[in-house]
Amino acid sequence: MKRALIIRGGWTGHEPVETTDLVAAELRNRGMECDIFDNMDCLTTPEELIEKYDVVIPAWTMGAIPDGANSVLCKVIKAGVGLAGWHGGMGDAFRSDTDYQMMVGGQFVAHPPMLEYEVNIISDDPIVSGIGNFKIFSELYYMHVDPSNEVLATTICTPEVLPVLSQNVCMPTIWKRKYGAGKVFYSALGHNSADFKNYPQILEIAVSGILWAAR
């Protein structure tokens, strides 16, 4: 049976406990075991993590990763353990850590006030296959992204909603990539637990992406 390591904490506005509880419950329903840590003390011995886990799920908006833990996490993913997550818990974690950002394939930089926007599925990848475009009322993440990402979904960000822009931007919203031997999945959706409950597509995409990333 595959096993996930969930590391949660950081800014509480993204409800790391509530969102990971929802995702972990669905992963368990699909046969994946989940170990949940409310700290990063587990990021100490890469060999043990590589032996025990198939995917790491960070849910830690902002904050700082302890000295040494960054190199442990990078080594674990390069060795083939997957990395998967959503919204700020993965895409806005450890802002000063560029090694982590390179692994994720992007970093949050701005969002307009809450608004309705459309998520456009642009791939027939199994992670998003059959879901179709859908609208949500939530945060729209503007991110700096790695051009090597395999983008699965996008949205349009306009100067009207984010005045710093000078033109409409097609913003990647969901992607997957490789980091060494590890598979990486990221979804910018899932601002809080209400998003996962109100828009079942968000939960389905997150769970499917995690299952794909698991080695």
C-alpha positions in Angstrom: 0.0 0.0 0.0 1.3 3.4 -0.9 2.0 5.9 1.9 1.9 9.7 1.9 3.8 12.1 4.2 1.7 15.2 4.9 3.5 18.1 6.5 1.1 20.9 7.6 1.4 24.2 9.3 2.3 27.8 8.5 -0.3 30.5 8.0 -3.7 29.3 9.3 -5.8 31.3 6.9 -5.4 28.5 4.3 -6.7 26.0 6.9 -3.8 23.5 6.6 -5.4 21.2 9.2 -8.9 21.2 7.7 -7.8 20.9 4.0 -5.3 18.1 4.7 -7.9 16.2 6.7 -10.3 16.4 3.8 -7.6 15.3 1.3 -6.2 12.6 3.6 -9.7 11.1 4.1 -10.2 10.8 0.3 -6.7 9.3 -0.2 -7.4 6.7 2.5 -10.7 5.9 0.7 -8.6 5.1 -2.4 -6.2 2.9 -0.6 -3.3 5.3 0.4 -2.0 5.5 3.9 -1.3 8.9 5.3 1.0 10.0 8.1 0.4 13.6 9.2 2.9 15.8 10.9 2.3 19.3 12.4 6.0 20.1 12.3 9.0 19.5 10.1 10.9 17.3 12.5 10.3 14.4 10.2 12.6 15.9 7.6 15.8 14.6 9.1 16.9 11.3 7.6 16.4 11.1 3.8 17.1 7.4 3.6 14.3 6.6 6.0 11.9 8.8 4.1 12.8 7.3 0.8 12.2 3.9 2.2 8.9 4.7 3.9 7.0 7.1 1.7 5.8 7.4 -1.9 4.7 11.0 -1.9 5.3 14.1 0.2 2.4 16.6 0.6 3.4 20.0 2.0 0.6 22.3 3.3 2.7 25.1 4.9 1.9 28.6 3.6 4.8 31.0 4.1 7.0 30.1 7.1 10.6 28.9 6.8 12.0 25.4 6.4 14.6 24.6 9.0 18.3 24.4 8.2 19.1 21.1 6.6 15.4 20.1 6.0 15.5 21.7 2.6 18.3 19.5 1.4 16.6 16.4 2.9 13.4 17.2 1.0 15.2 17.9 -2.3 17.2 14.7 -1.9 14.0 12.6 -1.2 12.2 14.0 -4.3 15.2 13.6 -6.5 15.4 10.0 -5.5 11.9 9.3 -6.7 9.4 10.1 -4.0 6.7 12.3 -5.4 5.8 15.9 -4.4 2.2 17.1 -4.6 0.1 19.9 -3.2 -2.2 22.8 -3.7 -2.6 26.6 -3.4 -0.4 28.4 -0.9 0.4 25.3 1.1 2.8 24.2 -1.7 3.0 27.2 -4.1 3.7 29.9 -1.4 5.7 27.9 1.1 9.2 28.9 2.2 9.4 32.1 0.2 13.1 32.6 0.6 14.0 29.1 -0.5 14.7 29.2 -4.2 15.7 25.5 -4.3 12.3 24.6 -3.1 10.7 26.9 -5.7 12.7 25.2 -8.5 11.4 21.9 -7.3 7.8 23.0 -7.3 8.0 24.7 -10.6 6.5 28.0 -9.5 6.0 30.6 -6.8 3.0 32.7 -5.8 3.5 36.4 -6.2 0.1 38.1 -6.1 -3.7 37.6 -6.2 -6.6 40.1 -6.7 -9.5 40.2 -4.2 -11.8 37.2 -4.3 -13.6 36.9 -7.6 -15.3 34.4 -9.9 -13.1 33.0 -12.6 -13.0 30.0 -15.0 -10.6 27.2 -14.7 -9.9 26.0 -18.3 -8.8 22.4 -18.7 -6.3 22.3 -21.6 -5.1 18.7 -21.4 -6.5 15.2 -21.7 -4.1 14.0 -19.0 -5.8 11.4 -16.7 -5.4 13.8 -13.7 -8.0 16.2 -15.2 -9.6 14.0 -17.9 -13.4 14.2 -17.9 -13.7 17.2 -15.6 -14.1 20.0 -18.1 -13.9 23.7 -17.6 -15.5 25.0 -14.4 -16.0 28.3 -12.6 -15.1 29.1 -9.0 -15.3 32.1 -6.6 -12.0 32.2 -4.8 -8.4 33.5 -5.0 -6.9 33.7 -8.4 -3.1 33.0 -8.0 -0.7 34.9 -10.2 2.5 33.0 -10.1 6.0 33.0 -11.6 6.3 29.6 -13.3 8.9 27.3 -14.8 8.4 27.1 -18.6 9.2 23.4 -18.5 6.1 22.6 -16.6 3.5 20.4 -18.3 0.4 22.6 -17.8 -2.9 20.9 -17.4 -5.2 23.9 -16.7 -5.1 27.7 -17.0 -7.1 30.8 -16.3 -7.1 34.3 -17.6 -5.8 37.1 -15.3 -6.6 40.6 -16.6 -5.4 44.2 -15.7 -8.9 44.9 -14.5 -8.5 42.5 -11.6 -4.7 42.8 -11.1 -3.8 46.4 -12.1 0.0 45.7 -12.1 -0.5 43.8 -15.3 -0.4 45.6 -18.7 -2.2 42.9 -20.6 -4.3 39.8 -20.3 -2.2 36.8 -19.1 -2.9 33.1 -19.5 -1.9 31.9 -16.1 -1.1 28.2 -15.5 -3.3 26.9 -12.7 -2.5 23.2 -12.6 0.7 21.5 -13.7 3.0 18.5 -13.4 6.7 18.1 -13.8 9.7 16.0 -12.9 12.4 16.8 -10.4 15.2 14.2 -10.7 13.4 10.9 -10.5 10.5 12.3 -8.6 7.1 13.4 -10.1 5.7 16.8 -9.0 2.1 17.9 -9.1 0.7 21.3 -8.2 -2.7 22.9 -8.2 -3.2 26.6 -7.5 -6.8 25.8 -6.4 -8.0 25.0 -2.9 -7.8 28.3 -0.9 -9.5 26.7 2.1 -11.7 23.8 3.1 -14.8 25.5 1.8 -13.3 25.4 -1.7 -12.8 21.7 -1.5 -16.4 21.2 -0.3 -18.1 23.6 -2.6 -16.2 22.6 -5.8 -15.7 18.8 -5.9 -13.5 19.2 -9.0 -10.9 20.8 -6.8 -10.7 17.8 -4.4 -10.8 15.3 -7.3 -8.0 17.1 -9.1 -5.8 17.3 -6.0 -6.3 13.6 -5.1 -5.7 12.5 -8.7 -2.6 14.5 -8.8 -1.3 13.1 -5.6 -2.0 9.6 -6.7 -0.1 10.3 -10.0 2.9 11.8 -8.2 3.2 8.8 -5.8 5.9 6.5 -7.1 
